[in-house]
Amino acid sequence: MISIQRSHERYSADHGWLKSNFSFSFADYYDPEYVQFGPMRVLNDDSIAASEGFGMHPHREMEIVTIVLAGRLEHKDSLGNRAETTWGGIQRMSAGTGVFHSEYNISEDEQLDLLQLWFMPNVKGVNPSYETTQFDKDGLTDKLVPVASSSGVEGKVASLHQDMTIYLSDPSAGKPLTYSQLGGRKVFLFVLEGEVSVNGEAQLGRRDAARIEDMPELSIVSKEGARIMLIDLP
């Protein structure tokens, strides 16, 4: 089963310095059809103006992954961490028993574009932690590259307290990219750029999403210039 959420169906918020599109219920926005998908609770597509950002604020019991698409993101937290992330970097924060953090666009003249994803952890009460990891941004062609996962994935990926994996890929036009979905698991597919089809039946454009269940084999075929994010979830 494939359930599609079109880009224009997301909730949009414009605060001047911050422009956001919510794929799930968030803050004052609530849609009973888009509360969560498995443990996936938030996917915010944010654009932050130069020198703007979020001041110190708290989180608890959530796995938070930030993928910078363009620009420079600065993170600071109550654990004493400070890091700058650009495209090719992943931020992972396990809020656990509680942590404060801030996020700012540290460029004085360029916009910051990012995705922020929240997942409910499969274990509670852990000590809060933070890490940044790097993936080969030039090595995404025709393969699903894991950038965050629970365990058992080759390479340096952000470590999550949840049985799931986030992949990025730049599939070549017309060349099928295949993925096997294990029984009882879910796939969330998000088109970052371009257009793709799934199993020849679902057509997805830029920033469209598909929630996929009970489909053991996926064949994703793209047009020129596509980039996707695929998330395997329990």
C-alpha positions, 0 to 999 in steps of 0.5 A, a space after each residue: 500500500 502506498 499513501 502519498 502526501 503531495 508537497 502542497 498538502 503539507 502545512 506551511 508556516 511563514 514567520 519571515 525569518 523562518 519558512 517551514 513545511 510540516 509533513 506531520 502534526 507539529 506545534 499548533 498544527 494538528 492533522 489526525 491523518 499525519 500524526 506519526 508513521 511508526 516511530 516517525 513523528 516529525 519531518 520539518 522542511 525549514 529555510 532559515 534567514 541569514 543570522 537567524 535561528 532558534 535560541 536555547 530550548 528543551 527536548 526530552 525522549 526524542 531522537 532528532 536528526 538534522 540534515 543540512 541541504 544548503 548553508 551552514 548550521 551551528 548547534 550548541 547545547 547544554 552538554 557543552 557541544 558546539 558544531 557547524 554542519 553543512 551539506 554532507 553532514 548529519 547531526 544526531 541528538 538523543 534528547 533522553 532525560 532532557 537537553 537544551 540546544 540552540 540552532 542558528 544560521 551562522 552565515 551573514 548573507 546566505 539562507 540555510 535549508 535543512 530537514 529536521 526529523 524526530 523519532 520516538 526512541 525504543 528505549 527511554 531514560 538514556 543520557 542525552 547525547 549529540 554527534 555529527 557524522 559525515 557521509 560521502 556527498 559525492 557517493 550517492 549515485 545509484 545506491 542507498 547510502 545509510 546516514 543514520 541507523 540503529 546498528 549493523 550498518 557499514 560505515 560511519 553513520 549517526 547512531 539512533 535509539 530506534 530500529 530504523 535506518 535513514 538512506 540518501 540516494 541520487 538515482 540515475 535517470 531511468 535506472 531502477 533503484 531497488 529496495 527490499 522491505 521486510 515483513 511488518 516494516 514500513 518505508 517513508 520515501 521523500 523526494 528531495 529533488 526531481 521526480 520518481 516513480 515507485 513500482 510503476 504506479 506512484 508518481 512523486 515530484 519534488 518534496 512529495 512523500 510516500 508512506 509505504 507498507 506491505 510491499 516486499 520489493 520496491 523499484 524506484 525509477 527517477 528522472 534526471 536530477 533526482 535525490 531521495 531520502 528513504 527511511 526504513 521503520 518498524 
